[in-house]
């Protein structure tokens, strides 16, 4: 990516969008978090490839290191979905 702030913003936006979509359609919290995180990591590298025109030499290490932040974002966004489903399952 061009600038660190741009790449960070893009990562957060991709992670948030992916998390919302996964949590809307998948009821299992853990599966949605993992799916959203993996989708985020892959989509971010695709966007990076489209911007730069090539994959960085150690893109697999970049994917591995961005997995933890993607998991944290997906887990945080999924909590309101989990609480909402738990409240409405009892009633």
Secondary structure, DSSP 4 states (H G I P E B T S, - for coil): --SHHHHHHHHHHHHHHHHHHHHHH---HHHHHHHHHHHHHHHHHHHHHHHHSS--TTHHHHHHHHHHHHHHHHHHHHHHHHHHHHHHHH-
